[in-house]
Amino acid sequence: MAKNEQVLILEPANELKFRGPFVDVVTANLKLTNPTGRKICFKVKTTAPKRYCVRPNSGLIKPKESVTVAVMLQPFEYDPAEKNKHKFMVQTMFAPDGEIESQDLLWKDVSPENLMDSKLKCVFEMPTTENNVDVHEDAVKPINLKPVQTERQASPKVNNVEVELRKASDENKKMMQEICQLREENTQLKDERVRLRRVAMTETISSTPQSSSSQLSSTSGQGSQGTALPPIVYLLAALLVGLLLGKLLL
């Protein structure tokens, strides 16, 4: 069976580049554009879910609109000799007409023939160091190096700025992790609300026939009471029987 062609426009289309050093969270943005006239559902998957935080990792893109997905690489010890095999896949499908209560149920029931996907590989890049920069030998003179060293030693403001930047980076890392946790909890609460709504509807439907049967039983009981004969009829019958017996005895 032929594979459906991806209708979304991905930027970048083939690679997600992450630039080191990887001591803090490194973010790469993936832009998804819907050029069609229909709504499209998307989901982002990865081969290394513990190493990345993706927000949003799924959603709905309206016609002629775009969504930017932030792919956040968590800090790790980078080894240039280690071969990187991390990959991402963007799965998409045309959204059904009407309101969508839960995308999780929608993805669970979708037929494979209606899916489209695109794959991207991850590329790690390290910044160039001073040792890799080509310089002329006659341009490097001791007389030029001494003032630079003296200036660095006599400038505590530079060290303070580096410390502040480090603190801000650590706080940003903690905030991103908290945001990821809160969004996951929000998704779980939405799914639980949908489940409780369905359970409530099921209980309401199951209780309706019981109330109808009770009404029918009470109605039938009232009908049986209405058909009972009044006491005066029994008195008249007794008088007639008494008269007939009296005539016979005479």
N, C-alpha and C positions, 0 to 999 in steps of 0.2 A: 504494500500500500504506500502510495506517495506521501511524503511528509508535507504538511501545510507550511507555506512560507510565512515567515514572521512579518506582521503588518506594522508593528511599532518601529520607530526610528530610535536607535540607541546611540548615545554619545557619551563615551567612546564606543565604537562598534565591536572591537575585538579584544582589547586589553584594558585592565585596571592597573594603573601605575601607583605604587606607594613609595615615597621618597623618605629615606632614613635621615638621621639615626632613629632606630625604633625603640627608644627608651620611653616614649610617650605614645598616646593614641595618634595614629596617622589616618586621615580621612581622604577617601577618593570619592568624588561625586559621579553618579551615573544618571544621565538625563534620559527620560523616556517620553517620547512624543507620539501622540495618536493623530495620524493624518486622515483617518477615516471619518465617516459620518455616524459611526455607532460607538457605544460605550464599550470599553475593553477592560477586563479584569487582568491583573498581573500578580505574579508571585516570584520572589527572588530566592534562589537556593544556592548553597555552597557546599563544597566537599570538605570544608573545615569549619563547622559551625561554632566550635569553641574558640576560634581565633578571631572571629569577626562579629561585629554588632551592626545589623542592617536596619535602617529606619527611613521610610517604612519598608517592611519586607513583603507587603502585599497591599492591594488597594484597587481603586477604580479610576480610570482615566476617561474623562468626558471627550466627546469629539472635538478635534482641533486644539486640544489642550496638552500640557506637559506636566510631568512630575519628576522632581529631583530626588534620587535615592542616595542617602549618605551611607557609604560602606566604610566602617571604622575598624581598622586593624589594631588589635590590642598589643600592648608592649611585649616584646620578647627579645631574646638574645640572638642577634643576627649572626649567622655563619655563612660567609660567601661560598664555602665549599658545599653547602647543603643545597640540593636541587629542589627548587620550588615547584610543587605540583598542585597548588591551590587553584581551583576553578570556580566560576559562578555560572549559573544558568537562569535566564529570565523566561519563565513560562507565561503564556498569555492565552486568552480565549475571549470571544465576543460575549458580552454580558446579555443575559436573557431580558426580555421586556418585563417591565413592572419593577416593584420594590424588592431588593435583595435583603432578606432577614439575616442570613449568616453566610459569609464567604467560605467558611470552613466546610459547611455542608455542600456548598456549590462545587468546590474543588473535589470533594470526596465522591460526588456522583457524576462528574463530567466524564464523557466518553473520550478515550485517547485520540480518536480521529478528529476531535474538535480542538485539540491543543496545538499551540505553536510555541517554539522555544528558540532561544539564542544563547550561545555559550561564549564566555569571556575567560581569559586566563589572567592570573595575577603576576605582575612584574615588580620586583623589589629593586630599588635603586638607592645607592649610597652617594652622598654628596662628595664632590671632588675635594681632596685635601690639599694643603700647601705643598706636599711632597710631589704631587702630580702636576704642578704648574711649572711650565718651562720658563726659565729665566736665564739671562746671560751672566756669565761669570764676572765680567767687569762691572756689572750693575750691582753686585753684592759686595759691599765694602763695610769693614768694621765700623767706620765712622758714622755710617747711617744706621747701624744696628744699635749702638749704645743709647742714643736718645729715645728710641722706641722702648727699650727695656726700662729705662728710667721713668718714662711716662707711665708705663703700665704699673710699675711699683708705686708711683706717687699718686695714683688715681683710685681711691677707695670707692668712688661713686660707681665705677664700672662694676666692681664686685657686688655692690648693693643691688644694682640693676639686674645682674645675673641671678642673684638670690630671689629677687621679687618675681622674675620671669619663671623661675623654677617652681615657686610656690603657686603662681597663677596656673601653670601647666598642670600641676598635681590636682588643684581644685577643679580645673576643667575636666580632667580625667574622671574624678569622682562624680561630677555632675552628669557626665554622659552615661556613666554606668547606672546612676539612679534613674535617669530618664528612660533607659532601656528597660529597667525593672518595672517602672510605673506603667509603661505602655503595654508590657506583657500582661500585667495584672488587669489593666483596663480591657484587653482583649478577652481574658478569661471571664471577667464580669459580664461582658456583653453576651458571650455564649451561654452563660448560666441563666441570664435573663430570658433568652430565647427558649431555653429548655423548660424553665418554670412556666412560661406562658403556654407552651404546648401541653404540659401536664395539667394546667388549670382547665384548658379547653377540653381535654379528654375526660376529666372528672365531671365537668358540667354536662357533657353529652351523655355520659353513663348514668347520671342521676335523674335525667328527664323522664324515661319510661316508668321508673318506680313511682314518681309523683302522680303520673297519669293513671296508673293502675290503682293507687290508693283512692283517687277521686272516683274511679268507676265503682270500686267496692262500696264506698260510702253512699254513692247514688243508688246502687242496687239495694242497700240496706234501707234507705228511706222509702224506696218503692214498695218493699215488702211490708213495712209498717203501714203504708197508705192503704193497702188492700185488706187490712183487718176489719171485721164486721163490728158495728157499734153495739153496746149492751142492750139497747131497746129492742133490737131484732130478736135477741134471745128471750126477752120477756114476753113479746108477742107470741113467739112460738110456744112458750110454756103455757100461756093462757089457752091457746087453741087446743093443745093436747089435753088440758084439763077439761074443757067443754066437751070434747069428744068422749072422754072417759065417763063424764057425768051422764051423757045421753045413753051410753051403752049400759050403764048400771041401772038406770031407770027402766 
